[in-house]
Amino acid sequence: MKKIVFMMLSVMLLAAPCVWAEGENKPSKEIENIINGLKTSDWTLDVSGFNMVENKNITEDPLKGEYEEYVFPPPSVQGADMYRYVIKVDKKTRKFWIWRTGGFYYQNILYGPGFLDNSGNIIKKVE
């Protein structure tokens, strides 16, 4: 009987992370393409090719409207560079912006816009 209970508990514990991972907020295909195109590690995006739209220390999201957004890395992960990136996409115009917050000196900077082609690839970085 103890073996059966132990086996059942083991199966439940092994299956639990899979169920939890599927419940996480997944990025859309557009945002996934942006992350893959700019990712330098599992928690860092390269925003060096974009202009700073808003370079002062903004305290609230400067982009209002109908944007799809995704936080990278997910809130449960703390990246080594201590930045959190909020990727905002306007699906109508295929433009996107990256709002970078955090860091050693804690900054809030908006970068962009970037552009996506019809295949979802980054076709232009503002210089």
N, C-alpha and C positions, 0 to 999 in steps of 0.2 A: 504494500500500500504506500509506503514511504517513497519507493522508487517511482510510482505512478504520479504522486503529488509533485515530486521533484522534477520529473520530466515535463509535466504540465506547466509548472512555474518557469522552467527553462525556456520552453517554447513561447510562452507569453512575453517573457523579458526580451527574447531575441526578436520577436515580431513587433514589439512596441516602437522601437526607433523607426522602422520602416513606415508604420502607419503615421507617426508624427511627421516624418520628413515629407510625406505626400500631402499633408495638410498645410505645409508652409505656403506663403504667398509666392507664387512662381512668376517670373518676369514674362512679359509678352514676347513674341518673336522679335519685334523691333528693338525692344530694350535688351534682349539677349544678344542681338547682333551688335549693339553699341558696346555692351560689356565685353564681348569677345574681341571687338575691334580695338578697344582701348586698354584692355586688361594687361597689366604688367606682372600681376601676381593674383592670388585668390582674394586679395582684399585691397588692391591698389589699381587706380585708373590713371592713365597718362593724359592729363589735360593740358600739356604744354603747347599743343598746337592750336589752342583756342584763345581768343581774346577774353579778358576779364570784362564782362558786361557791367558788373557791379563790383568794384574792388574795395569799397569800404566795408567795415564789419557790419553787415546787414543782420538784423535780429529776427526778421520774419521773412518768409518765403516771398521773394519779389515777383514771382510769376503767378498771377491769378488767372483763372480761366479753366478751360476744359483740356487739361493735360493728363496724360497717363503718367504715373510716376512710380518709381521703384527705388528702394533704398539698397545701396551696395556698400560694403557687405551687409548681409542681413543683420538686424539689430542684435541678434544673439552672438555675433562674432565681433571681436575687437581687433582691428587690423594693426599691423606693426607700425604703420605710419600715423596711426591715431586719427585718421580722417574717415569721415562718413560721406558718401556721395549719394545725392538724390538726383536721379536721372529723370528728366521730364521731357515727354515727347508729345508734340502736336501731330496727331496722325493725319490731319487734313493737309497740312503744309509739309509734312515729313521733316520738320525741324526739331532739333532737340537741344537741351541745355543741361549743364551739370552744375549742381549747387554743392560745393565742397565745404563741409563744416568740420571743425575740430582741429587737430594738430597740436603740436607742442605749445604754441603761442595762441591757440584757439582763434581761428579765423572763420568767417562765413563769406565765401566768395562765389559769385555766379559766373560761369564760363559758357561761351557759346555765341551764336548758335552753330550747331553742326547740321549736316544735311544727310539724308538717307536716299539712296536710289530706290527704284521699284523692287529690287531684290533684297533690300534691307542693308546694303553695304554703305559705309561712310564714304561719301563721294567728295566732300569738301570740308576742310577745316578752315575757319576764318583766320586769316593771318594778320 
